[in-house]
């Protein structure tokens, strides 16, 4: 069905906002866009719409630095586990029903609580060999069920003690693999029509515009304030999605 003009403006606004968040703090495009798009459409359709903006912006984030090859060698088992977990659980997202928005709402709530806390976890180097694949598998299962890539990949990568630029690239690698695996999972379950990819390509324009605006905001706004407002908004959105799915 052809969207109305107000719907087009709403969709463009969502991707501008999601891109602005990513441009300002380096993550959040799938999280924000999935949360808001799920208020307007089924989660499977929302996940298909964000695929190309997520892929292009995360590839950009991954390639903007010299360490991406070293990070691939270090994290390849985790990335393989993300792909496997996503393919296993993608049927949950494509199948619709009330479980997908409920899972997404819970995921957003947990992410908001974790992100706004002062908890500082550090992973022991000796545990990285088994903990990385475990966190990757869990991340993949969450990705396939909700379309959100952050839990527990972001806390785990942050716990590795990487330098700031290396962490940004590692997040870009994780999100890129998650996006590709999600696309494969949706296609496997016949939930990725060609029209959805065309719409996703169009959504890239407002997402890139939002990233540009977010990069400007990052230079003029205190990062701590922006992150606090971001996590408060995600918490409210998660509660709304979870409440709607069980009411």
N, C-alpha and C positions, 0 to 999 in steps of 0.2 A: 504494500500500500504506500502511495506517495505521501511523504510527510507534509504537513501544513507549514505555512511560513512561520508561525510561532514555534512549532516544533523544531524547525531548522535553526532558528535563533537560539533556542534552548540548548540544542546539541552543540552548536558552535560555542556557546558560552561555557558549557561544561568542559570542552576540550581546551579552551583558552585558560580557564581556571586551573585545570589539571596540569597543563603545560607550565603555567606560572609557578605552581608549587614545585614542580621538578626543576625548573630553572633556578629557583631560589635556594632549594636545599638538596638537590641532587637525586631525589626520589619522590614518589607519590603520584605519578601520572596514572598508572593502572589502578591504584588504590582509590584515588579521588574519582576518577572517571567511572570505575565499576560501581562505586557506592551511589553516585548521583544518577548514572544511566539506569541502574536497577530500580529507581523510582519511576522510570518512564517506560521500561520494556523488560522482558524476561532476561534473566542473567546470561543465558547462553547467547542471545542476540547482542547483548551489551559487550560480552567478551569478544565476539567476532568483530564488532565495530572498532574496538581499541587496538586490534592486532598490529596494523601498519604504523600508527603513531607510536605505539610502544616499541616496536622493533627498530624503527629508524632512530628514534631519540636515544634508545639504549645502545645501539651500535655506535652512534656518535659519541656517547659517554665512554664506551669501552675503548674506542680507537684513539681518543684524545690523551695519549700518554705513551711512554716507551715500555711499560711493564706488562702489556697484555699477554705476550707470549709466555713469560715466566708465570703469570697468574694462571694461565690455561694449564701449564704443566703441574702446578701445585694443586689446582682445584678440579682436575678433570674427573675424579671419582665422584665428587659432589655433584658436578654438572650432569654426569651420566645418571646419577640417582634421581635428580630433579626430573629429567626427561622420562625415566621409567615411572616414577610416581604420578606424573601428570597424565601419561597415557592410560594408566590404570584407572584413575578417578575421573577422567574427563566426561564419562557418561553421566555423572551426577549433575554436572553443569548443563550439559546439552539436553538432559531429560526433563528439565523444568521442575514444576512442583514447588512446594514451599520449603523444601530442605535447602536448596541452593541459596535463596536470600537469607534464610536463618543462619546458615553457615557463614555467609559473607558478613552479616551483621555481627556475629560473635567474633569473627576474625578482626574486623575493624575495631571493636571494643578492646580486644586484647592488645592489638597493636598500639592503640591510643594510650592505654594504661602503661604499657611497657615503655613507649617512647617518651612519656611525660614523667617517668620515674627517674630516680637518681641511681638505679641499679647499674653497676658496672661489672659485668662478667668478663673474665678472661679465660680462654681455653688453653689448657696446657699443651705444649707442642707434642708430647707423647700421645695425647688423645686425638690429635687431628686426623690420624689415619682412619679411625672408626667413627669419630664424631661427625666428620665432614659428610660422608655418605649417609649417615643416619639423618642429619639435618636436611640433606638434599632430598632424601626420600620423603620426609615429612613435608617439606616445602612443596614438592611435586604433588603430593596428595591434596594439600590445601589449594594449590593452584588449579588443579583439575576440578575441584569441587566448588571454588568460589571465583576464580579468575584473578585473584590477588596473589602476588608473588613474594610477599615480604616476611611471612612467618613460616619457619624460624630462620630463614636465610639471612635477613638483615642483622638480627642480634648475633648470630654465629659469626658472620664475617667481621662484624665490629669487634667481637671477642678475640679475633686473631691478632690484634694489636698492629694492624697494618698502618703504614704512613697514610696521611690524608688523601693524597692523590692516588695511591695504590688502592685504598678502600673504595674510592669513587669508581675506579676502573673495575674492581672486583664486583661491585654492585651492578655495573653495566653488563659484565659477563653473565652474572646470575640471571638478571632480568631478560637478557637476550635469549639465553637458553630456555628460560621459562616461556617466553613468548612463542618461540618456534615450536616447543613441545605442545603448548596449548593449541596452536594452530593445527598441528598434526592430530592432536586428540579430537578436536572439533570436526576435522575433516573425516577422521576415522568413524565418527558417530553420525556422519551425514548432517552436521550442523554448521557447515561453512559454505553457503551458497555463493556463487560468483557475485551476486548483487551486494552481498555483505562486504566483500573485499573492495568493490568499487566505492561503497560508502565509507569504508575504513580509509581508503586512499584520500578521499575528500577531507576526512577528519584530520589528516596530517597537517593541513594548512593552519587551522586555528591552534592546533597543539604547538606547532613551531612558533607561531606568534606569541603564544602564552609563555613559551620558554624564553623568548627574547625579553618579554616584559618581566619575567621572574628574575632574569639575570640583572636587570636594572634595579629591581626591588632589593636584591641581595646586597647591592652596593650602598643602598641608602637606608636599610632597615636593620635593626639589631637582630641577628640570627636567633637569639634566644626567644625574643618576643614572637617572631614569626613561627618558630617551631611550636611554641605554647599554643598559639591560636590555631595552628594546623591540627594539633592533636585534640584540642577541645572540639573542633568541628568534626573530626573523624569519630570521636566518641558519641556525639549527638547523632550523627548519621547512622552509626552502627546500632544504637538503641532504637532508632526509628525503623530501620530495616528489620531488626529482630522482632520488634513489637508487631509490625504489620504482618510478618510471616506467621505469627502464632495467634493473631486476633481473628 
